[in-house]
């Protein structure tokens, strides 16, 4: 299995059958390597570096993946398994290493939150939104450190400040059910 090393932590890579063709693996791997180089070349606060090291695996998929009984058609994280599921379509929509890096960090921070909560998922929508706002707050600092432009940072701030947009994103591409677990 392929892997990348971020801040000294080896992270396994998996390309699901729906995106394991040579062209997709190659283009995704090149962009991922740029993200890894940028993260590894940036100075981090210890809490940020520790968050990046929380993830054990990145799974690229196309279409839909089932995670903890939820069918997902967008990127998501299985905090208990420390696995980030990254929609290859969304990954390839933006080739900027800084955007990839802060996106990845956001879900790494969700693993931190899960651990801090005693290995528990959010109990309700209010807690889900609270964790999103917290993750975005940390993501903004990471985005700035990675060199994201003002437009991207402003987008993150606007998203953080709109509970309606947060709830819409939490519900976007999510359906209960599915027979396979990731």
N, C-alpha and C positions, 0 to 999 in steps of 0.2 A: 504494500500500500504506500502511496506517495505521502509526503509530509512536507511541512514548512517549519522553520524554527523562528519563533517570535520571542525576543528578549530571553533567549536561552531555553524556552519551552518548546518541545516538539509537539506539533499539532498535526494530527492525521488528516488526510484529505480523502474524500470519496466523491466520485462522479457517478451519479445514479445512471442506470441503463438508458434513460431518456436523454442523457447529455454526455455520454462517454465516447462520442465519436472523436476522432483525432483532431479535427479542426476546432471543436469546442474546447476540448481539453487543452490544446495548445494555446489558444487565444486567452482562455481564462487563466491558465497558469502563468502566462507572461504578465498579465495585469496583476495577478495575485503576488507575484514576485516583486513587482514595483511597490505594492502596498507593504509587504514584509520589509523591504529595504528601507522604506520611509519610516516605518514604526521603529525598526532597529536602530536607525540613525538619529532618532529624536531623543531629547532628554525628558525624562518623565519623573513626576512625583512618585514616591513608592506605592501609594494606593492605586495609581493609574497603571504602573508596571505590573503590580500584583493582579489587577483586574484582567489585563491582557493575557496573563498566564493562567487564568481560570478555565479557559476553553481547552478542551481536549481534542475536538474534531470539528472540521468544516465539511458539510455535505452539500454538494451542488446538485440541484435538481431542476427539472423543467416540468411545468404543468402543476402537479399537485403532489404533496407528501403528507403522510399521516403521522402526527406527533402527539402522543398521549391521548389518542382517541379523537383528535381534531384534524380534519382535512384542511390543509393549508396550501394556498396558492401564492403566498408571499413569504419573504424571509421570516424566520422565527427561530426560537431557541428552546431546546429542551434543557432547562436549567439543571435538573437532576442528573442527566447524562452528560452535561457540559458539552453539548453539541449544538453548533450553529448551522441551521438549514438555510442555504442561500440560493434563492431563485437565480438561475444562471441568466435568465432574461433581464432581471432587474440589475444584476451585477454588470452585465455587458452594456446596459443603457448608459452607464457613466464610466469612462475609462480613467478617471482621476484617482490616483493612489490616495490622496488626502481624503476624498469622500469615502472610498472603500474603507480606509483605516478608521474613520470616525463612526461609520456604520457598524463595522465589526466591534468596535469598542462598546457601543451602545448595548449590544447583547451580551458582551462579556460582563458589563456592569449588572445586567439582570442576574447573572450567576452569583455575583457578589451579594445582591439583594436577597436572593433565595437562601444562600448560606446564612446571612445575617438574621433572616427570619426563622431560623431553625429548620432549614430545608423544607420550607413550606411555600406553596404558590399563593398568589393573592387570594384572599377569601371572598372578595366581591369587586364590583366595578370601581368603587371609590378607591380601593387599595390598588387596583390595576392602574388607574389614572395617576395615583400618587407615585407609584414606582416608575411610570413613564416619565413624569415630570422630573423626578430625581435622576433618572438615567440620562435624560436630555440635558439637564444642568451639567452633569459630568462630561457628557459628550461635547458640549459647546467648548469647554476648555481644551479638550483633546483636539477638536477641529481647529482651533486657533493654533495650537502647538504644531499641528501637521501642516499648517499653511493654507487652510481653506480661505477662500476670498470672502469679502464682506457680504456678498450676496448669499453665500451658503450659510454663513453664521447667522445672518438675519433671518433666513428661512427657518433655521433650527429654533431661534428665539420666538418667532411668530408661531411656530408649531407648538412649542412648549406652553405658550400663553393662551392657547385655544383648546379648552377642554372638549369642545365639539369636534375639532379636527383629530384630537387624540383618540376619542371614542370611535370615530369613524374609521381610523386606521387600525385600531385594535380589532374591530369587527370585519374589516376588509379582507376578503379572501379566506375567511374562516368558516368552516361548517363542522358541526358535531357529527361524528360517525366515522366509519372507516374500519376496515377489517385488518389492515396491516399496521403494526406499530413501527415507527422508525427506529 
